Amino acid sequence: MNAKPSKLIRRTLLVLLLLCTASAFAQVPVPAPPSIGASSYILLDFHSLQSLAEREPDLPVEPASITKLMTSYVAFREIANGNLALDDTVLISERAWRTPGSRMFVEVGNRVRVEDLLRGIIIQSGNDASVAIAEHIGGSEEVFASMMNEQARALGMVSTNYVNSTGLPDPDQLTSARDSALLARALISEFPDFYGWYSEREFTFNDIRQHNRNRLLWRDPSVDGLKTGHTSSAGYCLVTSASRDGMRLISVVMGTASEEARATASQALLNYGFRFFETYQLYDSGDELRRERVWQGREREVSLGIAEDLFVTIPRGRYDALEARLELDEDLNAPLEAGQVVGELIIGLDNDIVAQRPLVTREAVDQAGFFGRTTDSMRRWVGGLFGG
C-alpha cells in the first residue's frame, strides 16, 4: 500500500523545489540581445562603460545631426572656461541663415542669445543655429570643426572626424556608435546643468514652436536625452540615455529605416539592458584595499588602492558570485611615489574577468637612511635563507 507523504514532508519537498528553482533561475544565462534593424549599434552602461549589446560599434558611419552633440559639447566647454556666456548675443550671418535642412528660423543680421541658439540646436536640431554658434566661437565653421576634432581626440573618439557643425552630408564627416556613446557620456557627466535641455519636448523661437524629434521622451519616463539624426545617406539615427533605479544606460542606433524604427530599436535595447543587468560600485577611489610591506623605506607599510571609482555591470542576481583579487608586480622597495602603479585589481565572475584596474600607492614612501636600508637588507637575506 502506498502511503501519502505527511504534510511536513510535502512542505519540505516544496521548499527544496523552490530553492532549486531559484538557484537554477539565478544561473540562467542572459539571453541574446534583441534583433535590431540598424547598420550599427551599441548599448553602454554609463558608469562601468561596459558594452551590453553591440553590432559593428566601431564602424565609421555618417553621423547626420548626431554631430550636434559635439557642437553643443564644444560650446559648453567654452562656457565652462569663461570664454562664452549664455546671455552673450550672436550676430547671424548670411551663411548661417542660408544653411539648408532643419532650421531654428533665425534671421540674417539679427542678434540671438547663446542660450536660445543652444536650445535651438539641441531641441529643434537647427542647422542655422549650429553654424551661427560655430562662427561665433571659432570665427568660422572650419576652425570650429577643428575644435570639435580636438575634443573628439581628447575623449578617445578614434573613429570620428568632423568637417562641419551640422551633420550635413560630407564624405569626410564620420563617427561610430561607440564614439557617439562616449560623447553622450561626457555630456551627461561634465555638464549636468545643461543636460536637462536634452529632455525638453519643445522649444519656441521667433513665434515658431517645434517639437523634439526623440519620440522616446513621450513614451518612456526614464529617457532624458539625447539627440536624433537623419539624412538620406545616413538613415535614421538616435543617441538615447535613460536612468532607472540608479542605473543609467546609453543606447546608440545608426542607420535605421525610419523615425519609428530608430525609436523602437532604442527602446528595445534599453529594456534589454535594464531587465537583465545591474550595475554596482564596488570600490571608491579613496578606499584602502590593502596595506603592503615596503622594504628599505622610512615607513614599513604603504596603503594601496585604485585611482578611480570602480563600477561593474553584471547579470542580475550574480553579485554574490563576484570575486576580487590583488596581484602585486613584485616586492615593494622605497622610494615610492604617490599614485605609483604596483599591481592590479582583478574582478572576476565565474571564469571571466569583468573588470581590471591598476593598483596604486595612496601615499609616497621615502627611502630610509643607511642604517634602515642595511637592516632591511639583512632581514630580507635571513628571510630568504629560512623561507620567511
C-alpha positions in Angstrom: 0.0 0.0 0.0 1.3 3.4 -1.0 1.2 5.9 1.9 0.7 9.6 1.2 3.6 11.8 2.3 3.0 13.7 5.5 2.2 17.5 5.4 5.7 18.2 6.8 7.4 16.1 4.1 5.3 17.8 1.5 6.3 21.3 2.8 9.9 20.2 2.9 9.8 19.0 -0.7 8.1 22.2 -1.8 10.8 24.4 -0.1 13.6 22.3 -1.7 11.9 22.6 -5.1 11.6 26.4 -4.7 15.2 26.7 -3.7 16.4 24.6 -6.6 14.2 26.5 -9.0 15.5 29.9 -7.6 19.1 28.6 -7.9 18.5 27.4 -11.5 16.9 30.7 -12.4 19.9 32.7 -11.0 22.2 30.6 -13.2 20.1 31.0 -16.4 22.4 32.7 -19.0 21.5 36.2 -20.1 19.5 35.9 -23.4 20.9 37.3 -26.6 20.1 40.9 -27.3 17.1 41.8 -29.3 17.3 41.8 -33.1 17.9 45.4 -34.2 17.4 46.7 -37.7 20.4 49.1 -37.7 23.6 49.2 -39.5 25.5 49.5 -36.2 24.5 50.0 -32.6 25.8 49.8 -29.0 24.2 49.7 -25.5 26.7 51.1 -23.0 26.5 51.3 -19.2 27.1 54.9 -18.2 29.2 54.1 -15.0 31.1 51.0 -15.9 31.5 51.7 -19.6 30.7 48.1 -20.3 29.0 47.3 -23.6 25.9 45.1 -23.0 25.0 44.7 -26.7 26.6 45.8 -29.9 26.9 45.3 -33.6 29.7 46.9 -35.6 30.2 49.6 -32.8 33.4 51.0 -34.3 32.2 51.1 -37.9 32.7 54.6 -39.3 29.3 55.9 -40.5 27.7 59.3 -41.3 26.6 61.0 -38.1 23.9 63.3 -39.6 22.6 65.5 -36.8 24.2 63.4 -34.1 27.1 65.8 -35.0 25.3 68.4 -32.9 26.2 66.6 -29.7 29.8 67.7 -30.3 28.7 71.2 -31.4 27.0 71.7 -28.1 29.8 70.0 -26.2 32.3 72.4 -27.5 30.0 75.3 -26.7 29.5 74.0 -23.1 33.3 73.8 -22.6 33.7 77.4 -23.8 31.1 78.4 -21.2 32.8 76.4 -18.5 36.2 78.0 -19.4 34.7 81.5 -19.2 35.0 82.2 -22.9 31.3 82.3 -23.6 28.1 83.2 -21.6 24.5 82.2 -22.1 23.5 85.9 -22.3 26.0 86.7 -25.0 24.4 87.6 -28.3 25.5 86.2 -31.7 25.2 88.1 -35.0 23.5 85.8 -37.5 25.5 85.7 -40.8 24.0 85.1 -44.2 25.8 81.8 -44.4 24.1 80.6 -41.2 20.7 81.9 -42.4 21.1 80.1 -45.7 22.1 76.8 -44.2 19.7 74.1 -45.6 18.0 71.3 -43.7 16.3 71.6 -40.3 16.1 75.1 -39.0 15.6 77.3 -35.9 14.5 80.1 -38.2 17.0 82.8 -37.1 17.1 85.8 -39.4 20.2 87.3 -41.0 21.6 90.4 -39.3 19.7 89.7 -36.0 21.5 89.1 -32.8 20.4 85.9 -30.9 21.3 84.9 -27.3 23.7 81.9 -26.9 21.2 80.1 -24.7 18.5 80.3 -27.4 20.9 79.1 -30.1 21.9 76.1 -27.9 18.3 75.2 -27.2 17.6 75.6 -30.9 20.5 73.2 -31.7 19.5 70.6 -29.0 15.7 70.6 -29.2 15.0 71.8 -32.8 18.1 70.5 -34.4 18.7 73.8 -36.1 21.4 73.8 -38.7 21.3 77.6 -38.9 21.8 77.8 -35.1 24.7 75.3 -35.3 26.5 77.4 -38.0 25.9 80.6 -36.0 27.3 79.3 -32.8 30.3 77.7 -34.7 31.1 81.0 -36.4 30.8 82.9 -33.1 33.1 80.6 -31.2 35.6 79.7 -33.9 35.4 82.7 -36.2 34.5 80.3 -39.0 32.8 76.9 -39.2 36.0 75.4 -40.5 38.0 76.5 -37.4 35.2 75.3 -35.2 35.3 71.9 -36.8 39.0 71.6 -35.9 38.0 72.4 -32.3 35.4 69.6 -32.5 38.1 67.2 -33.7 40.4 68.2 -30.9 37.7 67.4 -28.3 36.9 64.1 -30.1 40.6 63.0 -29.7 40.6 64.0 -26.1 37.5 61.8 -25.5 39.1 58.8 -27.2 36.7 59.0 -30.2 39.0 57.1 -32.6 36.5 56.7 -35.5 35.3 60.3 -35.6 36.1 63.2 -37.9 34.2 66.4 -38.3 34.2 68.9 -41.2 31.1 70.8 -40.2 28.9 71.7 -37.1 25.6 70.5 -38.5 26.0 66.9 -39.8 25.0 67.8 -43.3 26.4 65.1 -45.6 30.1 65.1 -46.4 32.2 62.0 -47.2 34.8 63.1 -44.6 32.3 63.6 -41.8 32.2 60.3 -39.9 31.7 58.8 -36.4 30.8 55.5 -34.9 28.2 54.1 -32.4 30.8 53.7 -29.7 32.2 57.2 -30.2 28.7 58.7 -30.0 28.1 56.8 -26.8 31.4 58.1 -25.3 30.4 61.7 -26.3 27.0 61.3 -24.8 28.6 60.1 -21.5 30.9 63.1 -21.5 28.0 65.5 -22.0 26.0 63.9 -19.1 28.8 63.7 -16.6 30.6 67.0 -17.4 27.6 69.3 -17.9 24.7 68.2 -15.7 23.4 71.8 -15.5 22.9 71.8 -19.3 21.9 68.2 -19.8 18.2 68.9 -18.9 17.8 70.7 -22.3 18.0 67.3 -24.0 14.8 66.2 -22.3 12.7 69.2 -23.3 10.0 68.2 -25.7 9.5 71.5 -27.5 11.1 75.0 -28.0 9.5 78.1 -29.4 11.7 80.7 -31.1 10.5 83.6 -33.4 6.9 82.5 -32.6 7.6 79.1 -34.2 7.1 76.1 -32.0 9.0 72.9 -32.8 9.0 69.5 -31.1 11.9 67.4 -30.1 12.2 64.5 -32.6 13.2 62.0 -29.9 9.9 60.1 -29.6 11.1 58.2 -26.5 10.7 61.4 -24.5 7.0 60.8 -24.7 7.0 57.1 -24.4 9.4 56.3 -21.6 9.7 58.5 -18.5 13.1 57.1 -17.7 14.5 58.6 -21.0 16.0 62.1 -20.6 18.0 62.6 -23.8 19.9 62.9 -26.2 19.8 63.5 -30.0 18.2 62.3 -33.3 19.8 62.4 -36.7 18.7 61.8 -40.3 19.9 62.2 -43.8 19.0 60.0 -46.8 22.5 58.6 -46.9 22.9 58.1 -43.1 19.5 56.8 -42.4 17.7 57.5 -39.1 20.0 57.6 -36.0 19.3 58.1 -32.3 21.5 58.5 -29.3 19.4 57.9 -26.1 20.1 57.8 -22.4 17.8 56.6 -19.6 18.1 56.1 -15.9 16.2 53.6 -13.8 16.8 52.8 -10.1 20.2 54.4 -10.2 21.4 52.6 -13.3 22.0 54.7 -16.4 22.3 53.3 -19.9 23.2 54.9 -23.2 22.0 53.4 -26.5 23.1 54.4 -30.0 21.4 53.1 -33.1 22.7 54.2 -36.5 21.3 53.7 -40.0 17.7 52.5 -39.2 14.9 52.8 -41.8 12.5 55.3 -40.2 11.8 57.5 -37.2 9.7 54.7 -35.7 12.4 52.1 -36.3 15.0 54.1 -34.5 12.7 54.7 -31.5 11.6 51.1 -31.4 15.2 49.8 -31.7 16.5 52.1 -28.9 13.6 51.2 -26.6 14.3 47.5 -27.1 18.0 47.9 -26.3 17.2 50.0 -23.2 14.6 47.5 -21.9 17.0 44.6 -22.5 19.8 46.3 -20.5 17.6 47.3 -17.6 15.9 43.9 -17.4 18.9 41.6 -17.5 21.8 43.6 -16.0 22.6 45.6 -12.9 25.5 47.9 -12.0 27.3 48.2 -8.7 30.0 50.5 -7.4 32.5 48.1 -5.8 35.2 50.5 -4.7 35.7 54.2 -4.3 38.9 55.9 -5.4 39.6 56.7 -1.7 39.3 53.2 -0.4 42.2 51.4 1.1 42.3 47.9 -0.4 45.4 46.6 1.3 48.5 47.6 3.4 51.6 46.2 2.0 55.2 45.7 3.3 57.7 48.2 2.0 61.4 47.4 2.0 64.1 50.0 2.8 61.5 52.7 3.4 61.1 55.2 6.2 57.6 53.6 6.6 57.2 49.9 6.9 53.9 49.7 5.1 52.1 51.6 2.3 48.4 51.9 1.6 47.2 50.5 -1.8 44.1 51.4 -3.7 42.8 52.4 -7.1 42.8 55.8 -8.8 39.2 55.9 -9.9 35.8 54.6 -8.6 35.2 51.1 -9.8 31.8 50.1 -11.2 30.9 46.8 -12.7 27.8 45.7 -14.7 26.8 42.1 -14.3 23.9 39.8 -15.0 21.1 40.3 -12.4 21.4 38.2 -9.3 25.1 37.4 -9.6 26.5 40.0 -7.2 27.4 37.4 -4.6 29.4 35.4 -7.1 31.9 38.2 -7.7 35.5 37.7 -6.6 38.2 40.2 -6.2 42.0 39.6 -6.1 45.0 41.8 -5.9 48.2 41.0 -7.8 51.5 42.8 -7.0 54.1 43.1 -9.7 56.9 42.5 -7.2 58.1 43.3 -3.7 57.8 47.0 -2.9 61.0 48.9 -2.5 61.3 52.5 -1.5 61.3 55.2 -2.7 57.7 55.0 -3.8 55.7 57.9 -5.3 52.0 58.5 -4.5 49.9 57.1 -7.3 52.7 54.7 -8.5 51.3 51.6 -10.2 52.5 48.5 -8.3 50.0 45.8 -9.4 46.5 45.1 -10.5 43.0 44.7 -9.0 41.0 42.0 -10.9 37.3 41.4 -10.5 36.1 38.0 -11.7 32.7 36.4 -12.2 32.8 32.6 -12.8 35.7 32.2 -15.2 35.5 35.6 -16.7 37.3 38.9 -15.8 34.7 41.6 -15.6 37.0 44.5 -14.6 40.7 45.3 -14.2 42.2 48.4 -12.6 45.8 49.4 -11.8 46.7 49.1 -8.1 48.4 52.2 -6.9 50.1 53.5 -3.8 48.0 56.0 -1.9 50.9 57.9 -0.4 54.6 58.4 -1.1 57.2 56.5 0.9 60.8 57.9 1.1 63.8 55.7 1.2 65.2 55.0 4.7 68.6 56.1 5.8 71.7 53.9 5.6 71.0 52.1 8.8 67.4 51.4 7.9 68.3 50.1 4.4 71.0 47.9 5.8 68.7 46.4 8.5 66.0 45.6 5.9 68.6 44.0 3.6 69.7 41.7 6.4 66.1 40.9 7.2 65.4 40.0 3.6 68.6 37.9 3.4 67.8 36.0 6.5 64.2 35.6 5.4 65.4 34.1 2.1 67.6 31.6 3.9 64.8 30.3 6.0 62.0 30.8 3.6 60.4 33.5 5.7 
